[in-house]
Amino acid sequence: MDMQSMYRTLGVSPAVWQFGEDVLAGLKARFEAVDAVAEFNQAKVLSALQKNRVSAACFAATTGYGYDDLGRDTLEKVYADVFHTEAALVRPQITCGTHALATALSANLLPGDELLSPVGAPYDTLEEVIGIRPSRCSLKEYGVRYRQVDLTPEGGFDWEGIRAAINGRTKLVTIQRSKGYATRPTFSVGQIGELIAFIKSVKPGLNVMVDNCYGEFVETVEPSDVGADMVVGSLIKNPGGGLAPIGGYICGSAECVARCAFRLSAPGLGQEVGANLGLLPALYQGLFLAPTVVAGALKGAIFAANAYERLGFRVVPDGRESRHDIIQAVELGSEAAMTAFCHGIQAAAPVDSYVLPEPWPMPGYDSNVIMAAGAFVQGSSIELSADGPIRPPYAVYFQGGLTWYHAKTGILMSLQKLAEAGLVKLETR
Ligand SMILES: *Cc1c(COP(=O)(O)O)cnc(C)c1O
C-alpha cells in the first residue's frame, strides 16, 4: 500500500493529501530549524539527567510523608539544571498550571505588596487568583494589590508606562510568555530578557516571574536564562512530554523556590514532604521526550498556518513568522467552519475518535465554546487539541500533537471535513 492509500484508510482523500504535500514542499527549511532546536534541547536535557546520576533507584514509588525521596529530589535537581536555576519545585501535588502560578504568586507576595503585569491582562484563570474577578482566597483578599500596564496598540511594551507603574510597593512582576488565547503576539525569550533588564534597572531587587506555559523548549533558551527569578508551568503541557499524568513546576532562585515549597506544603516542611506515588518514571521520561514532542507540535502549527493561509484564512502567527509557543490560531469566519475543523481534529484522535464535538455553554464564557480533544491524559494540551469560542472572528486555537505525523493527520482531517462541507476548495499547484 502506498502512502496516499494509507491516509485514505484514515479518511483523508487523495485531493486533501496532495494539497498537504504541496504545502509541505515549501516547509523543509522551517522544519530543519525546528529540528535543530530540538537537537540542542535534547542534549540539554540528557546532560542534566547524566550530571545528576539518574538511576533506577530514582523511579521507586514512595508513600506517606515521602521523606528522603531520592527520585523526587533528583528530578528537581534535573529541572533546575535544564532551566539553569538554583532550585526547582516539581511535584504531582501541583495539580495544574494555574496551581503552580498561584503558588508562586502567593508565596512571594505579602499584604501591602503590589504585583505588576507589564504585558496586559494575564491568562483567564489568573483573574480569580489575583482578584481581578472577585474570588475567595484571592491575592486581593489578602491585601495584595495589582497593577497592569497594557501593551501598545502594536503589541509592544509601553516602556514609559511600565517605568511609571513601578513604585515603592512593587514586589513582583509577572510576565506571560505565550499569548494564550489572547490576540497579542507571543514574546520571544529575547524580548522577555529586554523587558526584565529594563524592569530591574528601574527597581533592582524586584522579583520577576514568567508564566512559561506552552513556551518550554520552543527556543534554545528559557526566560530563566535572561533574568527571570521564577519560571512556572504545567507538566501536562510541554515539559511533561505527553507522559506526565499530572503536575507543575517552579524553577528559580533558591529563596523564591523555598518560599513556594513552604506555601505548597507548610511553613517548616517545604520540599521535605510530598510522596511521589509512583509517578516519577513518567515525569522523567516525559521530560526526556519533551524536546522532540514540542518539535512535532511546532511543525504541526507551522503546517496548519501555511495550509490555512493558502486557503485565504487569517492565521496567527502567520506562515512565515518565528515561533515562541506551540499555539496556532486560525480565523475560520463561521460557526460551521469551526465545527468542521474540530470534527476533523477529533476524528484524527487516538482516543475518542468516534465522538462528535458540539458547541456548549462552558462556565465562565459569554458564548458557546467548541473543543476537540482525544487525549491519553485528560485535558492535556501537549496532545493534539483545538478549541475556541463561537463568536467573531470564529477563531480556533490549535495546539499539540505528540508526534509530527499525528499533528499532520489532524490538520489533514480538519481540511477534509471543511472540504466535505463545501467550505473550502482545494487547489493544488
Ligand atoms: C494553560 C495556561 C495556564 C494555566 O494552566 P492550567 O494547567 O490550565 O491551569 C496559564 N497560563 C498560560 C499562558 C497557559 O497557557
The ligand as an ORCA input file, in Angstrom:
! r2SCAN-3c Opt
* xyz 0 1
  C      -2.568     26.710     30.315
  C      -2.077     28.001     30.790
  C      -2.226     28.387     32.127
  C      -2.988     27.568     33.143
  O      -2.666     26.240     33.170
  P      -3.749     25.146     33.612
  O      -2.928     23.918     33.669
  O      -4.800     25.111     32.548
  O      -4.275     25.546     34.933
  C      -1.702     29.608     32.499
  N      -1.081     30.410     31.627
  C      -0.937     30.085     30.332
  C      -0.245     31.024     29.390
  C      -1.427     28.866     29.867
  O      -1.284     28.542     28.588
*
